[in-house]
Amino acid sequence: MRCSLLAFCVASGASALLQHAGARALPMLSSVHRVGMNLAEAPAKTASQARKKQERLHVRIDDQWYDLTNWRAAHPAGVHWIDAYKNKDATEVMYAFHSDKATKMISRLPKSKEPPKDVPPPVASSYAFRELRQKLENEGWFKPHWRGEVQKLLPWAGALAAAKYLSLHSHPLAALGAVFAYAVSNTLAGWLSHDYVHGRNPFSFAMRPFGELVGGMSTTWWSMKHNMHHALTNEIGYDEDVALEPAIYLWQPDPKKDSGLRKWQHWYWPVPFSVLFLYWRFDSIKYVLKHKKWKEASLLAAHWATFGALLPLKTLFLGIWLSGLLTATIVTVTHQSEEIFIKDTLRKYDFTEAQFRSTRDAMMGNWFSDILWGGMQWQLEHHLFPIMPRYKYKALHPVLKAWAEEHKLEFRTSGEIEIMVQNVRKLQELSALPAVAGNPDSTPIFKQV
């Protein structure tokens, strides 16, 4: 949840200064000096050219290398995406997040004249996954349906209506009910906003302002940070969703970055989790003002004005606080007890295998949980196919499970209570382990927001 900027500095030579000093001190030897300088500059120039050649930014898509050195700044989602895939394969990420229109532009990218030689080819499961994705696309799995879209909106609208109704009554139980109902509606609004940001269809594009108007968060800010989590899940230095220290530690920290509170983290974790939405809303306001996103700023202002008039402020803020706890619990339990990629395992696996290693599905035991989780119970399906409508994940689950078995990938699932117990036990296990000198913190390698 923190961003930092890593700057690269290049030292310049002093040949020009030496030439100037030599010319003043030895004017009669200027011609000899010039010859000497030319000879001296030759290897320096060759070294500079070699360095530039090494710094070319190559990215592989569909077994074709592209030189994106000069194109990276034109990437609509930011240069950090291109930089993160230098000399890497970005095929799965390219198709996972982009529309058909964008993927058709791949062939127009500049091809590499001298691609890197030491990058291994994709593993067999990656090629198999590409075939699976194409098959699903041909069968229409990525196309939205009006009935599914309406069914997603109804629970949110019902919970918000219940919050308004209960807030009109003075009984303490009614007040608590209003807070809970608004917390549920706010969590559901978060899932809807999430869907519309991921979606690459006309309806999702039209509904994108829902994120600001109802969810109370900048969709641009959220997309910039969230998609990196999708692409490089549990990769330390890339995935900000696991950047929880010093409140929560998901791996053994360096002694210099450790906290005495770590030994209690399996007891107090609900406290930092509950401030999630308040923190995100504050960050959203900072982002839109800093980057002059005036349209989003006006929508956020409309959100606060509308909901401030609709509900008592106490109900509003307590509901956001409780919603933060609900949402943070749901979004973290499917990842944080799985493999964390650090040091030798950082960027070790291809996209598909990394997702299977870092993600777990949660099986719901009742209809309320099924609604409250907003499709995030099908977390692996969502991470592999983020632009697929979430109401298709349940049907996809057995298809993907059979595919994983065929390609010897572990498909991890747990019940909704079981997965939470697993997470608390993981926090408890990490609370007792010693710090490890040299282990990194979660400082982002690339500035994302």
N, C-alpha and C positions, 0 to 999 in steps of 0.2 A: 504493500500500500504506500510505499514511499518511492520517490523517483530521484534519481541522481543523474548527473551528466558526466560522462567520461570523455575527456578531451585528449586528442593526440597532437603532440607537438613535434615539429621537424626542425632540427637545427640547421642553420645555413652556414656555408663555408666562408672563408675570409680571403678568397683568391683576389676579389676586386680590390680589397684594402691593400693587399700586398703589391698589387700592380700599381696602385696610386702612389704608394710609398716609394717603390722602386723607380718610378718615373721621375719623381722629384729629386731623389738622391743621386740617380745615375742617368741623367738625360742623354749622355753620349752613348749609353748602352741600351737605349730604348728598343732598338730593333732586335737586339739579342734577347732582351727581356720579353718582348712580345712572342718571339719564337719559343722561349722557355715556358711562358704562360700557356701558349697553345698546347704544348706537350703535356703540361701539368693538368690542363682543363680536360683533355681528352678522356683519361680514365674516370675523372669525376663525372663527366657528362654520361659516359657509358654506365657508370654505377647508378646515376639518377634515372636513366632510362630503364635499367633493369628493375629498380625499385618501383617505378611506375607500373611496369609490366606485372610485378608481383601484386600490386595493389588493385588490379582490375577486379571488379566484383562480378563473379560468375555465379549463376543460379541454374540448376537443372530442372527442367519440366518435361515430362514424357520422354526421357532419355536424350533430350536435346539441351545443350548448354547455351545459355543466353548471357551476353555481356551487358549488364545493367548499370555499369559504372556511371554513365552519363544520363541514364533514364531514371535512376532511383528517386531523384528530387521530384519527378512528375507523378510518382505513385500517390493516388488520392488518399490512401490511409496512412501515409507518412513514410519517411525513409527508414525508420527503425525496422519495419517489416522486411525490407530488402536487405538491410545490413545483417539482420539475424540469420539470413539464409545464404550468406556468402559461402561459396564452395560447398553448398548443401543441395539436397533434393527437396524441391518445394511443390512437387506434383500434387500430393494429397491436400495440402493447404490451399493451393490455387483453386482446386475444384470444390473444396469444402466451403469456401467463403464468397465465391464470386458468382455472378449471374451468368447466364448463357452468353449474353452480349459481351461481357468481360472476357470469358474464356475463349471466345472466337477471335479476340485480339492477340492471343499468345503468339501466333505465327508472324505478327508484325513486329515483335520485339527483335532487337539486334542480336544476331547469333554470334557466339564466341568464336574468334579466330584461333585463339590458343587456349582452349579450356584446360582446367586443372587435370593432371594425370593420375593423382594419387587418391582420388575419391572412389570408394568401392561402389559397385552398382547396387540398386535396391534389392532387398531380399525377396525370396519367392512369395512370401505372404503379401508384400506390397503390390506385386503384379496381380496376384489373385484378388486383392481388394479392389484394384482398379476395374477388373472385370465385373466384380459384384456391383460396384457403384454404377457402371454403365448399364448393367442388366436392370437394376432398380429404376434407373432413369428411363430406360426404354419402356418399362412397365407402368410408368406414371406415378411412382411413389412420391415424387417431389411436388406434385401439383396440389394446390390447396382446394378445399371443398367448402362451400358456403355453410353447410350444416355444421361442420367441425368448427368453423370460425365463430358461429353463433353460440355453439355449446361452450366455447371457451369464455365468452363474455358474460354469460348468464350468471355463473356463481359469483363473479366479482360484483356485478350489479346487485344481486340479491344480498350479499354481505354488506355492501355499502348502504342499501336501503334499510337493512336491519339496524345498522349502526345509527342512522339518522332517527329511526323510530324510537329506539331505546334511549337515545340522548335527550328526548323530549320528556322523559319521566324522571322524577326526582329520587326514586327509590335507589338505595346504594347498589342493590343487585342489578338494577337496570343500567346504572352508570358503569359497573364492571362489564356487563354484557355489551354495552356500546363500545367500550375500549377493545374488547376481544373481537367483536364483529368488524370494527374498523381495522384492527391488526390483520385479520384474515383478508379483508378486501384489499388492503395495501400490499400484502404478500402476493395475492393473485394479480394485482395491477403490475407488480414487478415482473411476474412471469409473462404477462401479456406484452409489456414493454420489451422484454427480452426476445419474445417471438417476433415482434415487428422489426426489431433491429437486425435480427438474423435473416428474416425473410427476404427473398429476392423475387417477389412477385408484386404486381400493381397494388393489391390490397394492403400488403405489408408496408409498402412505400407510403401509401395514403394514410395509414394508421400510425406512422412513426411519431408524430407529435403527441400521441398518447403518453409517451414516456415522460414528457415535461408536464403536460396538462394534468395527468392523473397520477403518474408515478412520482412526480416531483424531482426528477433527475435529468440531467443533460444526456441526451442520447448519443451525442458525439463523444463526450467525455467517457461515457460508459463503454461505448464500442471500442474506443482506442485501447482501453485497459483490459477489457474482457476477452477480446479475440486472441490476444497473445496467450491468455490462459488456455484457450481452446487448442491453439496450435502446439504449444509447448507445455503441456500439463505437468505440473510438479517438477518442472525443470528450474532449479534454483538460479536466480538471477534473471529469469525470464517471466515466470508465472507469479504475478503479484497476489494471486489468491492464497498462496501459501506464505506470503510475507506477513506473518503475524507477530513476530518477536518485536519487542521484549515481552509482550503480553502472553503469547503462547509460542512454544518451541516445538517444531515438528521434526527436528533433527538435533543432534548434539552440537551445541554452539562452541565457538572458540571461547576459552576462559575469559578473554578480555570483553566479550560481548554477552556473557552469561548474566543471569539475574537470580538473586536469592529467592525470588518468588516462584521460580520454575518448579520447585519441589511440591508446590501446591496447585499446579495448573489444572490437574484433573478435578479439582474442587471448584475453582473460581471461573472456569472457562465461560459459563453463561454471561458473566458480566461484560467482558469485552465484546462478545458476540452480539449482545443486545444493542450496542451503539452503532451497529453497521449502517442502518438507514439514515440515522442522524448525521453520521460522518459523511456518507455518500452525498447527502443533500447539501451539506455545507461545501464539500469539494466541488459539486456541480455548479454552485453559485460562483465560487472563486474562479472556476474554469471559464464560464461564459463571459464573465466580466473581464478577465485577463485577456482572453482571445477575441473579445468584442463580437461574440455570437449573439447579436441583438435579438434575432428572432427567437432563439431558445431562451434568452433572458426574459423576453416579454411573455413567453408561454409559462415559464417558471413563476413569474409574478402573478399571472392569471391563476395558476394552481394554488398559490398560497392565499390569494384573495378569495377564491371560490371555496376552498375547504375551510378557511378560517370563518367564513360566513355560514357554512353548512353544519359545522360541528363545534361544540365548545372547545376552547384551546386545550383544556386539560385532556379531553378525550382524544384530540388530534395528536398531541405530543406523546401521551402514554401509549396510544395505538401504534405510532411510528416506532417507539422504543420496543414494544412487544413484537411487532412485525420484524424488527431487526433480528431479534433472537430466533424467531421461527425461520426466517429466510436464511440467516447465517448457518443455522444448524443443518438445514436441508442441503445447502450448496457445498458445505464442507465435508459432511460425513461420507460422501461418495468418493472422496479423493484423499483426505488427509491421513487415513490409516493405511493407504496403499503405498507403493514404492515412491520414494522421493529421490530424484535424480541429482546427484551431487558428486563432485570430483570425477572419479573414474567412470561413473555411469552417466555423467552429464552429456546430453545429446548423443548417447551411445546407440539408441534404437531408432529404427525407422518409425515414421508417424504411427502406422497401424499398430505395431507391436507395443509402442510406448503407451498408446491409449489403453490397450488391454491390461498393461501392467499397472497403470496409475488410476484406474477407474473401476467402480463397482456399482452394479444396479441394486436398487432397494425394492423388495417386493412388499406391496401394501396389503394390509389385512382388513381394511374397511373402506367404505365409499368416501368418508370424510377425508381420510389421509390421501386417498387417490386424487381428490380435488385439490387439497392443500399443497401437495407437492408439485402441482402444475406441470407434469411431464418430466420433472427432474429425477423421478424414480427410474426412468429409462436413461440414465446418465451416459452409459457407453454408447447407446444408439444415437443420443444427441451429440456426443463429442465426435463421433465418426461422420454423422450426417447433420450438421447444425442447421442447414437451410431447409431440411425436410419438415413439414408440418408435424407438430408434436403428437397430434391425435393418430398418427400412423405408426408410432413407435411400438405400441402394444402388439400390433400385428407383425411388426418387423422383428420383435424379440426372438421368437422361435427360429426364424430364418437366419438371423445373425448367429444365434447359438449353434445351429447346425453347421454353419460355415466355419465358425471358430473351431469346432471339434474336428472338422475335416482338415484344417490347416494347423492343428496342434497348438492353438492359442487358448490360454485359460480364460474362460468367461466367468467372472466373479459376481455372485449374487448373494444377498443376505436379506433377511426379513427387516422390516422397518425398526423394530426394537433391537434386534440383534446387531444391526449396523451401528446404532448409537452406542451400544455397549462396547463394541469393538473399538470405536473411536475413543471413548473414555479410557479404556484399558491401554490404548496406544499412548495417550497423554500421560497416564500413570507410569507406564514403562519408561518413557522419555524423561519423566521427572526425576527418576532415580539414577539414570545413566550419567557417567562423568562427562565433563566438557572435553572437547578434543581440540588441541592446539592446531591451528591452521584451517579449521573448518570455516567456510565462508558464511557471511550473513546473506540476507535476501536483497541487498542493494541491486537494483536493476542494472543489467549490463548495457541496455539501451534505454534512452529516455522514451517513454511510451505516451505520456500525457503532458 
